[in-house]
Amino acid sequence: MMRPAFCLMISGLLLALSACNTVQGVGRDIESVGTAGKDAIR
């Protein structure tokens, strides 16, 4: 059960890193991935 959530978080992180242009954008993207991961685990 933990594996799909982990794969989703890694995929989201890779997508976020490829989509952002600034350091501030990276921070926002990582924060949103973390939030989505928490929601997926609950």
N, C-alpha and C positions, 0 to 999 in steps of 0.2 A: 504494500500500500504506500510505503514511503517513496519507493522508486519512481512512480509516475510524477509525484509532486517534485522530486528532485530534478528529474528530466525537464519538467516544465520550467522550473526556476533557472536552470542552466540555459535552456533555449531562450528564455526571455532576457537573460543577462547578455547573451551573445547578440541578440537582436538589438537590445538597447545600446550596447557598445558600438555596434556598426551604424546606428542611426543618429547618434549625437555628435555635435560639432565642437562643443566647448567642455571645459572641465566642470562648469556648473551644470551643464546638461547631463554629464555622466552621473553626477551626484543625484540629480532628480530621477534619472532612469533607474539607477541602482535602488533608490528608495522605493520606487514604484514596484520594482520586481520583488523586493523584500516584502512589501505589503501584500502583493498577490500571492507570494509563497505562504505567508501566514494565513491568509484567507483559505488557500487550498488545503492546508494542513488541518484547519478547524473543521 
